[in-house]
Amino acid sequence: MVDNVRMADLDPVPVLQAVTEEPGLRVFVGDGRIQALPAKHSRRLTLLDKIAQGFEPGVRYPERDVSLFLGALHADYAALRRYLVDADFLSRANGEYWRSGGGVPPSAEPGSPPQPPGSPPQAPEQAG
């Protein structure tokens, strides 16, 4: 078994969609990017959680990939990266970052891979 295998690239689109769908966060999004970071701590944590869900658990990402992903979300990618680490949503060592916290989007059924952030939950299948 190989640990830390590279998976799908980081995609800012579902993260931005999830942020836009969150009533308390949509005011911070404009022109397809996060324009400002919330000053209120609880809203900032909610935003960071949505962003952290864009990282696949168990995958280590090079700093460059993390910076490009965060830069597509917000102009100050370094501050965003620092906030994610300081709030324990991401961990880092040796130039690599990995998801170490945050919520888990609902999945279709137990054991199935998580859906991308902002995806609508799938209804469980009815036993017939």
Secondary structure, DSSP 8 states (H G I E B T S, - for coil): --SS---S---HHHHHHHHHHSTTTGGGEETTEE-S--SSHHHHHHHHHHHHTTS-TT-EEEHHHHHHHHHHH-S-HHHHHHHHHHTTSEEEETTEEEE--------SSTTS----TT----------
